[in-house]
């Protein structure tokens, strides 16, 4: 798949992917990108120019909380955690995505 198509998919689902990764415990920004890339088997590669604005947007909405901590490399980093409001949003986003992908699957399986 071309990078443009991957980027279009990523733009529409980045908040969902971040919320899902952050759900599992405090994680810093770089680790979020690494985890998304790892879980997607290198399909998604989130550029910093997309990640950090998304993290700030999610924090502004109250869906994630941030705290400065020392990372595994000994450097200070902002670690993100899912809030209760974020958990509710994640559930809503998953439901929306499942309905959307189910509808697309129905169309793709339709016979002439």
DSSP file (Angstrom, degrees, kcal/mol; ACC not computed):
  #  RESIDUE AA STRUCTURE BP1 BP2  ACC     N-H-->O    O-->H-N    N-H-->O    O-->H-N    TCO  KAPPA ALPHA  PHI   PSI    X-CA   Y-CA   Z-CA
    1    1 A X              0   0    0      0, 0.0     5,-0.0     0, 0.0     2,-0.0   0.000 360.0 360.0 360.0 139.0    0.0    0.0    0.0
    2    2 A X     >  -     0   0    0      1,-0.1     4,-2.0     4,-0.0     3,-0.3  -0.300 360.0-116.9 -68.4 152.6    1.3    3.5   -0.9
    3    3 A X  H  > S+     0   0    0      1,-0.2     4,-2.8     2,-0.2     5,-0.2   0.845 113.5  59.0 -58.7 -36.3    2.4    5.8    1.9
    4    4 A X  H  > S+     0   0    0      1,-0.2     4,-2.0     2,-0.2    -1,-0.2   0.916 107.2  46.1 -60.6 -43.5   -0.4    8.3    1.0
    5    5 A X  H  > S+     0   0    0     -3,-0.3     4,-2.2     2,-0.2    -1,-0.2   0.904 112.6  50.4 -66.7 -40.9   -3.1    5.7    1.6
    6    6 A X  H  X S+     0   0    0     -4,-2.0     4,-2.7     1,-0.2    -2,-0.2   0.919 109.9  51.0 -61.3 -43.1   -1.4    4.6    4.9
    7    7 A X  H  X S+     0   0    0     -4,-2.8     4,-2.7     1,-0.2    -1,-0.2   0.869 107.7  52.8 -64.1 -36.4   -1.3    8.2    6.0
    8    8 A X  H  X S+     0   0    0     -4,-2.0     4,-1.6     2,-0.2    -1,-0.2   0.924 111.3  46.1 -64.3 -43.7   -5.0    8.7    5.2
    9    9 A X  H  X S+     0   0    0     -4,-2.2     4,-0.8     1,-0.2    -2,-0.2   0.921 113.1  50.7 -60.6 -44.1   -5.8    5.6    7.3
   10   10 A X  H >X S+     0   0    0     -4,-2.7     4,-1.6     1,-0.2     3,-0.9   0.910 105.9  54.4 -63.1 -44.4   -3.6    6.9   10.1
   11   11 A X  H 3< S+     0   0    0     -4,-2.7     4,-0.3     1,-0.3    -1,-0.2   0.892 111.0  46.3 -57.0 -41.3   -5.2   10.4   10.1
   12   12 A X  H 3< S+     0   0    0     -4,-1.6    -1,-0.3     1,-0.2    -2,-0.2   0.623 125.4  29.0 -78.1 -13.0   -8.6    8.9   10.6
   13   13 A X  H <X S+     0   0    0     -3,-0.9     4,-2.5    -4,-0.8     5,-0.2   0.365  83.9 104.7-129.2   4.5   -7.6    6.5   13.3
   14   14 A X  H  X S+     0   0    0     -4,-1.6     4,-2.7     1,-0.2     5,-0.2   0.902  82.8  50.8 -60.1 -44.5   -4.7    8.1   15.2
   15   15 A X  H  > S+     0   0    0     -4,-0.3     4,-2.7     1,-0.2    -1,-0.2   0.931 112.2  48.0 -58.7 -45.4   -6.7    9.1   18.3
   16   16 A X  H  > S+     0   0    0      1,-0.2     4,-2.3     2,-0.2    -1,-0.2   0.925 112.3  48.6 -60.0 -46.5   -8.1    5.6   18.6
   17   17 A X  H  X S+     0   0    0     -4,-2.5     4,-2.1     2,-0.2    -2,-0.2   0.904 113.1  47.2 -63.8 -41.8   -4.7    4.0   18.2
   18   18 A X  H  X S+     0   0    0     -4,-2.7     4,-2.9    -5,-0.2     5,-0.3   0.944 111.6  50.0 -64.8 -47.7   -3.1    6.3   20.8
   19   19 A X  H  X S+     0   0    0     -4,-2.7     4,-1.4    -5,-0.2    -2,-0.2   0.903 111.1  50.1 -58.3 -41.3   -5.9    5.8   23.3
   20   20 A X  H  < S+     0   0    0     -4,-2.3     4,-0.5    -5,-0.2    -1,-0.2   0.917 113.6  44.3 -64.0 -44.1   -5.6    2.0   22.9
   21   21 A X  H >< S+     0   0    0     -4,-2.1     3,-1.0     1,-0.2    -2,-0.2   0.900 113.2  50.5 -68.1 -40.9   -1.8    2.0   23.4
   22   22 A X  H >< S+     0   0    0     -4,-2.9     3,-1.8     1,-0.2    60,-0.7   0.752  93.7  77.3 -69.7 -23.6   -2.0    4.4   26.4
   23   23 A X  T 3< S+     0   0    0     -4,-1.4    -1,-0.2     1,-0.3    -2,-0.2   0.807  84.3  63.9 -54.3 -32.0   -4.7    2.2   28.0
   24   24 A X  T <  S-     0   0    0     -3,-1.0    -1,-0.3    -4,-0.5     2,-0.2   0.380 119.5 -69.6 -83.6   5.9   -2.1   -0.3   29.1
   25   25 A X  S <  S-     0   0    0     -3,-1.8    -1,-0.2    55,-0.1    55,-0.1  -0.572  77.7 -26.5 131.0 169.0   -0.2    2.0   31.4
   26   26 A X        +     0   0    0     -2,-0.2     2,-0.3    -3,-0.1    55,-0.2  -0.219  64.0 167.7 -54.9 132.9    2.0    5.1   31.5
   27   27 A X  E     -A   80   0A   0     53,-1.5    53,-3.0    -5,-0.0     2,-0.1  -0.996  29.6-125.5-149.9 141.0    4.0    5.4   28.3
   28   28 A X  E  >  -A   79   0A   0     -2,-0.3     4,-1.7    51,-0.3     3,-0.3  -0.476  34.6-101.7 -88.9 164.5    6.1    8.2   26.8
   29   29 A X  H  > S+     0   0    0     49,-0.7     4,-1.9     1,-0.3     3,-0.3   0.872 118.6  49.5 -53.5 -49.7    5.5    9.6   23.3
   30   30 A X  H  > S+     0   0    0      1,-0.2     4,-2.2     2,-0.2    -1,-0.3   0.896 110.5  52.0 -60.4 -38.9    8.3    7.8   21.5
   31   31 A X  H  > S+     0   0    0     -3,-0.3     4,-2.6     1,-0.2    -1,-0.2   0.827 103.8  58.7 -66.8 -30.9    7.2    4.5   23.0
   32   32 A X  H  X S+     0   0    0     -4,-1.7     4,-2.5    -3,-0.3    -1,-0.2   0.949 108.4  44.7 -60.9 -48.2    3.7    5.2   21.7
   33   33 A X  H  X S+     0   0    0     -4,-1.9     4,-2.3     1,-0.2    13,-0.3   0.911 114.0  49.7 -63.6 -41.5    5.0    5.4   18.2
   34   34 A X  H  X S+     0   0    0     -4,-2.2     4,-2.7     2,-0.2    -1,-0.2   0.907 111.7  48.6 -63.3 -41.6    7.1    2.3   18.6
   35   35 A X  H  X S+     0   0    0     -4,-2.6     4,-3.1     2,-0.2     5,-0.3   0.914 111.1  49.1 -67.1 -43.2    4.2    0.3   20.1
   36   36 A X  H  X S+     0   0    0     -4,-2.5     4,-2.1     1,-0.2     8,-0.3   0.926 113.9  46.9 -61.5 -43.9    1.8    1.3   17.3
   37   37 A X  H  <>S+     0   0    0     -4,-2.3     5,-3.4    -5,-0.2     6,-0.3   0.919 114.7  47.1 -63.0 -43.8    4.5    0.3   14.7
   38   38 A X  H ><5S+     0   0    0     -4,-2.7     3,-1.5     3,-0.2    -2,-0.2   0.949 113.8  45.3 -64.6 -50.1    5.2   -3.0   16.5
   39   39 A X  H 3<5S+     0   0    0     -4,-3.1    -1,-0.2     1,-0.3    -2,-0.2   0.873 113.5  50.3 -63.4 -37.0    1.5   -4.0   16.9
   40   40 A X  T ><5S-     0   0    0     -4,-2.1     3,-1.2    -5,-0.3    -1,-0.3   0.379 114.0-118.0 -82.9   6.6    0.7   -3.1   13.3
   41   41 A X  T < 5S-     0   0    0     -3,-1.5    -3,-0.2     1,-0.3    -2,-0.1   0.925  74.2 -51.1  54.6  47.4    3.6   -5.1   12.0
   42   42 A X  T 3 <S+     0   0    0     -5,-3.4    -1,-0.3     2,-0.2    -4,-0.1   0.549 112.0 118.5  70.2  11.1    5.2   -1.9   10.6
   43   43 A X  S <  S+     0   0    0     -3,-1.2     2,-0.5    -6,-0.3    -2,-0.1   0.949  74.2  45.4 -68.8 -47.5    2.0   -0.9    8.7
   44   44 A X        +     0   0    0     -8,-0.3     2,-0.5    -7,-0.2    -2,-0.2  -0.842  60.8 177.9-100.5 130.5    1.7    2.3   10.7
   45   45 A X        -     0   0    0     -2,-0.5     2,-0.6    -3,-0.1   -11,-0.1  -0.932  20.7-150.6-128.0 106.3    4.7    4.6   11.3
   46   46 A X        -     0   0    0     -2,-0.5     2,-0.1   -13,-0.3    -9,-0.1  -0.662   9.2-140.4 -85.4 116.1    3.6    7.6   13.2
   47   47 A X    >>  -     0   0    0     -2,-0.6     4,-2.5     1,-0.1     3,-2.0  -0.450  18.9-120.7 -72.3 148.5    5.7   10.7   12.5
   48   48 A X  H 3> S+     0   0    0      1,-0.3     4,-1.9     2,-0.2     5,-0.4   0.842 112.4  64.7 -56.1 -34.3    6.5   13.0   15.4
   49   49 A X  H 34 S+     0   0    0      1,-0.2    -1,-0.3     2,-0.2     4,-0.2   0.681 112.6  33.9 -65.7 -17.2    4.7   15.8   13.6
   50   50 A X  H <> S+     0   0    0     -3,-2.0     4,-1.5     3,-0.1    -2,-0.2   0.758 116.2  55.1 -99.9 -38.6    1.5   13.9   13.9
   51   51 A X  H  X S+     0   0    0     -4,-2.5     4,-2.8     1,-0.2     5,-0.2   0.957 105.7  46.2 -64.3 -54.9    2.0   12.2   17.2
   52   52 A X  H  X S+     0   0    0     -4,-1.9     4,-2.3     1,-0.2     5,-0.2   0.874 112.0  49.4 -67.3 -38.6    2.7   15.2   19.5
   53   53 A X  H  > S+     0   0    0     -5,-0.4     4,-2.3     2,-0.2    -1,-0.2   0.904 113.3  49.8 -61.3 -37.1   -0.1   17.4   18.3
   54   54 A X  H  X S+     0   0    0     -4,-1.5     4,-2.6     2,-0.2    -2,-0.2   0.920 109.8  49.8 -66.1 -43.5   -2.4   14.4   18.8
   55   55 A X  H  X S+     0   0    0     -4,-2.8     4,-2.2     1,-0.2    -2,-0.2   0.919 112.5  47.5 -61.0 -43.0   -1.1   13.7   22.3
   56   56 A X  H  X S+     0   0    0     -4,-2.3     4,-2.7     2,-0.2    -1,-0.2   0.900 111.6  50.7 -65.1 -40.0   -1.7   17.4   23.2
   57   57 A X  H  X S+     0   0    0     -4,-2.3     4,-1.8     2,-0.2    -2,-0.2   0.924 111.6  47.3 -62.3 -45.2   -5.2   17.3   21.7
   58   58 A X  H  <>S+     0   0    0     -4,-2.6     5,-2.3     1,-0.2     6,-1.0   0.871 113.0  49.4 -65.0 -37.1   -6.1   14.2   23.7
   59   59 A X  H ><5S+     0   0    0     -4,-2.2     3,-1.3    -5,-0.2    -2,-0.2   0.919 108.9  52.1 -67.0 -43.9   -4.7   15.8   26.8
   60   60 A X  H 3<5S+     0   0    0     -4,-2.7    -2,-0.2     1,-0.3    -1,-0.2   0.836 108.3  52.0 -60.9 -33.4   -6.6   19.0   26.2
   61   61 A X  T 3<5S-     0   0    0     -4,-1.8    -1,-0.3    -5,-0.2    -2,-0.2   0.544 115.9-117.0 -80.0  -7.4   -9.8   17.0   25.9
   62   62 A X  T < 5S+     0   0    0     -3,-1.3    24,-0.5    -4,-0.3    23,-0.3   0.652  83.2 118.9  81.4  14.6   -9.1   15.2   29.2
   63   63 A X  S   <S+     0   0    0     -5,-2.3    20,-2.0    22,-0.2     2,-0.3   0.747  78.7  24.4 -86.0 -25.1   -8.8   11.8   27.6
   64   64 A X  E    S-B   82   0A   0     -6,-1.0     2,-0.3    18,-0.2    -2,-0.2  -0.958  70.3-146.2-133.7 156.0   -5.2   11.3   28.7
   65   65 A X  E     -B   81   0A   0     16,-2.8    16,-2.5    -2,-0.3     2,-0.4  -0.914  13.9-147.4-119.0 149.6   -3.2   12.7   31.5
   66   66 A X  E     +B   80   0A   0     -2,-0.3     2,-0.3    14,-0.2    14,-0.2  -0.915  15.6 177.0-122.1 145.6    0.5   13.5   31.4
   67   67 A X  E     -B   79   0A   0     12,-2.1    12,-3.2    -2,-0.4     2,-0.4  -0.990  30.7-120.1-145.9 135.1    3.2   13.4   34.0
   68   68 A X  E     +B   78   0A   0     -2,-0.3     2,-0.3    10,-0.2    10,-0.2  -0.629  46.3 154.2 -77.2 129.6    7.0   14.0   33.8
   69   69 A X  E     -B   77   0A   0      8,-2.8     8,-3.1    -2,-0.4     2,-0.5  -0.906  48.9 -89.7-144.3 169.8    9.1   11.0   34.8
   70   70 A X  E     -B   76   0A   0     -2,-0.3     6,-0.2     6,-0.2     5,-0.0  -0.755  44.0-140.7 -86.0 129.3   12.5    9.5   34.1
   71   71 A X    >   -     0   0    0      4,-3.7     3,-1.9    -2,-0.5    -1,-0.0  -0.203  31.8 -92.9 -81.4 177.4   12.5    7.2   31.1
   72   72 A X  T 3  S+     0   0    0      1,-0.3    -1,-0.1     2,-0.1    -2,-0.0   0.683 127.4  57.4 -65.4 -17.7   14.4    3.9   30.8
   73   73 A X  T 3  S-     0   0    0      2,-0.2    -1,-0.3     0, 0.0     3,-0.1   0.447 120.5-108.8 -90.9  -0.8   17.2    5.8   29.2
   74   74 A X  S <  S+     0   0    0     -3,-1.9     2,-0.3     1,-0.3    -2,-0.1   0.477  80.2 123.0  88.3   2.7   17.5    8.1   32.2
   75   75 A X        -     0   0    0      1,-0.1    -4,-3.7    -5,-0.0    -1,-0.3  -0.668  69.6-104.7 -96.5 153.1   16.1   11.1   30.5
   76   76 A X  E     + B   0  70A   0     -2,-0.3     2,-0.3    -6,-0.2    -6,-0.2  -0.572  49.2 168.0 -73.1 135.4   13.0   13.1   31.6
   77   77 A X  E     - B   0  69A   0     -8,-3.1    -8,-2.8    -2,-0.3     2,-0.6  -0.986  39.8-108.3-147.2 154.3   10.0   12.4   29.4
   78   78 A X  E     - B   0  68A   0     -2,-0.3   -49,-0.7   -10,-0.2     2,-0.4  -0.756  34.0-156.5 -84.9 123.5    6.3   13.0   29.6
   79   79 A X  E     -AB  28  67A   0    -12,-3.2   -12,-2.1    -2,-0.6     2,-0.4  -0.871   6.0-147.5-104.6 135.2    4.4    9.8   30.3
   80   80 A X  E     -AB  27  66A   0    -53,-3.0   -53,-1.5    -2,-0.4     2,-0.3  -0.818  14.5-176.4-108.4 140.5    0.8    9.5   29.3
   81   81 A X  E     - B   0  65A   0    -16,-2.5   -16,-2.8    -2,-0.4     2,-0.3  -0.958  30.5-108.9-131.9 150.5   -2.0    7.6   31.0
   82   82 A X  E     - B   0  64A   0    -60,-0.7   -18,-0.2    -2,-0.3     2,-0.1  -0.615  31.7-148.6 -78.8 134.8   -5.7    7.1   30.1
   83   83 A X     >  -     0   0    0    -20,-2.0     4,-2.2    -2,-0.3     5,-0.1  -0.439  30.6-102.8 -91.8 172.9   -8.2    8.9   32.2
   84   84 A X  H  > S+     0   0    0      2,-0.2     4,-2.1     1,-0.2     5,-0.2   0.917 127.2  50.7 -61.2 -42.4  -11.8    7.6   33.0
   85   85 A X  H  > S+     0   0    0    -23,-0.3     4,-2.1     1,-0.2    -1,-0.2   0.889 109.6  51.2 -61.3 -39.1  -13.1   10.0   30.4
   86   86 A X  H  > S+     0   0    0    -24,-0.5     4,-2.9     2,-0.2    -2,-0.2   0.858 105.9  54.6 -65.8 -36.9  -10.5    8.6   27.9
   87   87 A X  H  X S+     0   0    0     -4,-2.2     4,-2.3     2,-0.2    -2,-0.2   0.918 109.3  47.6 -63.0 -43.4  -11.6    5.1   28.7
   88   88 A X  H  X S+     0   0    0     -4,-2.1     4,-2.1     2,-0.2    -2,-0.2   0.905 113.0  48.7 -63.4 -40.8  -15.2    6.0   27.8
   89   89 A X  H  X S+     0   0    0     -4,-2.1     4,-2.9     2,-0.2    -2,-0.2   0.908 108.9  53.2 -65.7 -41.6  -14.0    7.7   24.6
   90   90 A X  H  X S+     0   0    0     -4,-2.9     4,-2.7     1,-0.2     5,-0.2   0.928 109.0  49.2 -58.5 -45.8  -11.9    4.7   23.7
   91   91 A X  H  X S+     0   0    0     -4,-2.3     4,-2.2     1,-0.2    -1,-0.2   0.904 112.8  47.5 -61.1 -41.5  -14.9    2.4   24.1
   92   92 A X  H  X S+     0   0    0     -4,-2.1     4,-2.5     2,-0.2    -2,-0.2   0.902 112.4  49.4 -65.9 -41.2  -17.0    4.8   21.9
   93   93 A X  H  X S+     0   0    0     -4,-2.9     4,-2.7     2,-0.2    -2,-0.2   0.898 110.9  49.5 -65.5 -41.0  -14.2    4.9   19.3
   94   94 A X  H  X S+     0   0    0     -4,-2.7     4,-2.7     2,-0.2    -2,-0.2   0.925 111.7  48.9 -63.1 -44.5  -13.9    1.1   19.2
   95   95 A X  H  X S+     0   0    0     -4,-2.2     4,-2.2    -5,-0.2    -2,-0.2   0.925 112.9  47.5 -60.8 -45.2  -17.7    0.8   18.8
   96   96 A X  H  X S+     0   0    0     -4,-2.5     4,-2.5     1,-0.2    -2,-0.2   0.916 113.1  48.3 -62.6 -44.4  -17.7    3.4   16.0
   97   97 A X  H  X S+     0   0    0     -4,-2.7     4,-3.1     1,-0.2     5,-0.3   0.908 110.9  50.1 -64.6 -42.0  -14.7    1.7   14.2
   98   98 A X  H  X S+     0   0    0     -4,-2.7     4,-2.0     2,-0.2    -1,-0.2   0.885 112.3  47.3 -65.0 -38.7  -16.3   -1.8   14.5
   99   99 A X  H  X S+     0   0    0     -4,-2.2     4,-2.1    -5,-0.2    -2,-0.2   0.922 114.7  47.4 -66.5 -43.3  -19.6   -0.5   13.0
  100  100 A X  H  X S+     0   0    0     -4,-2.5     4,-2.3     2,-0.2    -2,-0.2   0.953 114.7  44.0 -62.0 -51.8  -17.7    1.3   10.2
  101  101 A X  H  X S+     0   0    0     -4,-3.1     4,-2.3     1,-0.2    -1,-0.2   0.843 112.5  53.9 -67.2 -32.1  -15.5   -1.7    9.3
  102  102 A X  H  X S+     0   0    0     -4,-2.0     4,-2.1    -5,-0.3    -1,-0.2   0.904 109.0  48.3 -65.2 -41.3  -18.5   -4.1    9.5
  103  103 A X  H  X S+     0   0    0     -4,-2.1     4,-1.9     2,-0.2    -2,-0.2   0.903 111.8  49.2 -66.2 -41.3  -20.4   -1.9    7.1
  104  104 A X  H  X S+     0   0    0     -4,-2.3     4,-2.6     1,-0.2    -2,-0.2   0.919 109.7  52.4 -62.8 -42.8  -17.5   -1.8    4.7
  105  105 A X  H  X S+     0   0    0     -4,-2.3     4,-2.0     1,-0.2    -2,-0.2   0.892 106.4  53.6 -61.3 -39.5  -17.1   -5.6    4.9
  106  106 A X  H  X S+     0   0    0     -4,-2.1     4,-0.6     1,-0.2    -1,-0.2   0.918 110.6  46.4 -60.7 -42.8  -20.8   -6.0    4.0
  107  107 A X  H >< S+     0   0    0     -4,-1.9     3,-0.8     1,-0.2    -2,-0.2   0.913 111.6  50.9 -66.2 -42.0  -20.3   -3.9    0.9
  108  108 A X  H 3< S+     0   0    0     -4,-2.6    -1,-0.2     1,-0.2    -2,-0.2   0.825 112.1  47.3 -65.9 -30.8  -17.1   -5.8   -0.1
  109  109 A X  H 3< S+     0   0    0     -4,-2.0    -1,-0.2    -5,-0.2    -2,-0.2   0.531  86.0 118.3 -86.8  -6.8  -18.9   -9.1    0.3
  110  110 A X    <<  -     0   0    0     -3,-0.8     2,-0.3    -4,-0.6    -3,-0.0  -0.302  56.8-140.8 -63.2 142.8  -22.0   -8.1   -1.7
  111  111 A X              0   0    0      1,-0.1    -1,-0.1     0, 0.0    -2,-0.1  -0.726 360.0 360.0-103.4 156.1  -22.6  -10.1   -4.8
  112  112 A X              0   0    0     -2,-0.3    -1,-0.1     0, 0.0    -2,-0.1   0.485 360.0 360.0 -72.2 360.0  -23.8   -8.7   -8.1
